[in-house]
């Protein structure tokens, strides 16, 4: 819808892009020579806008280091899962006081070993729609299948002493159809046993911000960014849209 609207804006000779009906029109030259911040009402043509494809406007933003990055594509996630599947689940890490584990071997040629760890609350398993689980050795297809049934899914791998998150190029948490990412620069990932403190809470909600905090992850936020170049008879002005 926005792309069609922007194309329509380009076709019109003049378009009012801002409101401020109580203000008189200001020339772009006056704005570029003025001091910010000010409120203006302008009348200008839309010369160009970027990005051209709407999906490219969505980025990941770290509020701590103020960095912006592209949202990783599904192929990158698939490759990271494939690499982690080469590590065999450590049976010594199964069935602890705060999670219950289930393992099986796939029937395909690779015969992958998969382990799923269901986090308990008050030593009891929860209903699927309230459950957080951790998966080792799963493919993208298997992970997404689990997100349709369970509240939270965290892809992990085994070490000698604990389960740990994968490379932060992958989402550290999946909830429904949303992938949550952490900032590589600002995060200091902690082992998965850190989650046991949330599992022990009386009211367990599995909020992504709380999960990120206990796991030492600086949560990246999805932002919408566009750049518009506006022109009138007096000059040009770049306008940026940035919103969560």
Residue pairs with C-beta under 8 A, 6 or more apart in sequence:
2 54
3 53
3 54
6 46
6 49
9 15
9 17
9 46
10 46
13 45
14 43
14 44
14 45
15 44
15 45
15 46
16 41
16 42
16 43
17 42
17 44
17 46
17 228
17 230
17 239
18 40
18 41
18 42
19 41
20 39
20 40
20 41
21 41
23 39
23 40
23 41
24 41
25 41
25 42
25 43
26 40
26 41
26 42
27 232
27 233
27 234
27 235
28 42
28 44
28 230
28 231
28 232
28 234
28 235
28 236
28 237
29 234
29 235
30 234
31 38
31 40
31 42
31 237
32 235
32 237
42 230
42 232
42 237
43 232
44 230
44 231
44 232
44 237
45 230
45 231
45 232
46 228
46 229
46 230
47 229
47 230
47 231
47 236
48 228
48 229
49 226
49 227
49 228
49 229
50 226
50 227
51 57
51 226
57 224
57 225
57 226
58 71
58 222
58 223
58 224
58 225
59 68
59 69
59 70
59 71
59 222
59 223
59 225
60 68
60 69
60 70
60 71
60 181
60 220
60 221
60 222
60 223
61 67
61 68
61 220
61 221
61 222
61 223
62 183
62 185
62 186
62 218
62 220
62 221
63 221
64 183
64 186
64 218
65 183
65 185
65 186
67 183
67 185
68 223
68 225
69 220
71 181
71 222
72 169
72 170
72 181
74 140
76 169
76 170
77 140
77 170
77 171
77 179
78 139
78 140
80 166
80 167
80 169
80 170
81 138
81 139
81 140
81 143
81 155
81 166
81 170
82 139
84 136
84 137
84 155
84 157
84 166
85 112
85 136
85 137
85 138
85 139
87 136
87 137
87 157
87 158
88 113
88 158
89 103
89 113
89 114
89 115
89 136
89 137
89 158
90 158
90 159
90 160
91 103
93 101
93 158
93 162
93 163
94 101
94 103
94 115
94 117
95 101
96 193
97 123
97 196
98 119
98 120
98 193
98 195
98 196
98 199
98 200
99 117
99 118
99 119
99 120
99 134
99 199
100 117
100 118
100 120
100 125
101 115
101 116
101 117
101 118
102 115
102 116
102 118
103 113
103 114
103 115
103 116
104 113
104 114
105 111
105 112
105 113
105 114
106 112
106 113
106 114
112 137
113 136
113 137
114 135
114 136
114 137
114 138
114 142
115 135
115 136
115 137
115 158
116 133
116 134
116 135
116 136
116 138
116 146
117 133
117 134
117 135
117 136
117 156
117 163
118 125
118 131
118 133
119 131
119 132
119 133
119 134
119 195
119 199
120 126
120 199
121 199
121 204
125 131
126 204
128 149
128 150
128 151
129 149
129 150
129 151
130 151
130 204
130 206
131 150
131 151
131 152
132 150
132 151
132 152
132 153
132 154
132 195
132 199
132 206
132 211
133 146
133 150
133 152
133 153
133 154
134 153
134 154
134 155
134 156
134 163
134 192
135 142
135 143
135 146
135 153
135 154
135 155
135 156
136 155
136 156
136 157
136 158
136 163
138 146
138 155
143 153
143 155
143 174
144 174
146 153
147 153
147 174
147 175
147 176
147 177
151 175
151 206
152 173
152 174
152 175
152 206
152 211
153 173
153 174
153 175
154 165
154 172
154 173
154 174
154 192
154 211
155 165
155 166
155 170
155 171
155 172
155 174
156 163
156 164
156 165
156 166
156 192
157 163
157 164
157 166
158 164
159 191
161 191
162 191
162 192
162 193
163 191
163 192
163 193
164 189
164 191
164 192
165 172
165 189
165 192
165 215
165 217
166 172
168 181
168 182
168 183
168 184
168 187
168 189
168 217
169 184
171 179
171 180
171 181
172 180
172 181
172 182
172 189
172 212
172 215
172 217
173 179
173 180
173 208
173 211
173 212
174 180
175 206
175 208
180 208
180 212
180 219
180 220
181 219
181 220
182 189
182 212
182 217
182 218
182 219
182 220
183 217
183 218
183 219
183 220
186 218
187 216
187 217
187 218
188 216
189 215
189 216
189 217
190 214
190 215
190 216
192 215
194 214
194 215
194 216
195 211
195 214
195 215
197 214
198 204
198 206
198 210
198 211
198 214
208 219
209 219
211 217
212 218
212 219
221 244
222 244
223 242
223 243
223 244
224 241
224 242
224 243
224 244
225 240
225 241
225 242
226 240
226 241
227 238
227 239
227 240
227 241
228 238
228 239
228 240
228 241
229 236
229 237
229 238
229 239
230 236
230 237
230 238
230 239
231 237
